[in-house]
Amino acid sequence: MLYLSMAALAAVLLLFAWIGLRARSAEAGLDDFVTARNSQNARAIGLSFLASGMGGWILFAPPEVGALVGPLALAGYALGAALPFALFAALGPAIRRALPQGRSIGEFAEHFYGPAVRRWVGLISLLYMSCFFDRRADGDWRHHQHAVGHQWQPGGGGRCPDDPALHRLGWPAREHDD
């Protein structure tokens, strides 16, 4: 069964690589692969933001917050989820006018505040991704532990550089943390 799954995954990967190679053009630059600059309408871009911002977690987190804390927390959660979209809608046109060829928040930070701030933004982005990955992996490890009925630890021991900082901020320690 494993070989069938791997073969199916490889076939899909090759199919999408083939589609990508056929769709590219000789005059396409980096901007064509990183941004959708003036190639999509507002509805398509809005749906793309919605899909990327509201992944699978949106199905489970709000009901859990509502059940554990109550309707006021659920309202706060909804406001917190909508706030980045509202800010982007309000500030996006001004950012676009100020930096028409910009592709990322790092370029924006460097343009207005210098290269040190761009590095700081990159570091914060990496820390955020590290926290997200670590917490996601922790959830997967806990589900596995529950399913098989014993303590399971990943090969690296389940450590992440952000663990001590998150514990000091009140995030509960995992069972495999010392």
Secondary structure as UniProt FT lines:
FT   HELIX           2..23
FT   TURN            26..27
FT   HELIX           30..34
FT   TURN            37..39
FT   HELIX           42..53
FT   HELIX           57..68
FT   HELIX           71..98
FT   TURN            100..101
FT   HELIX           105..113
FT   HELIX           115..148
FT   TURN            155..158
FT   TURN            161..162
FT   HELIX           163..168
FT   TURN            169..170
FT   TURN            175..176
//
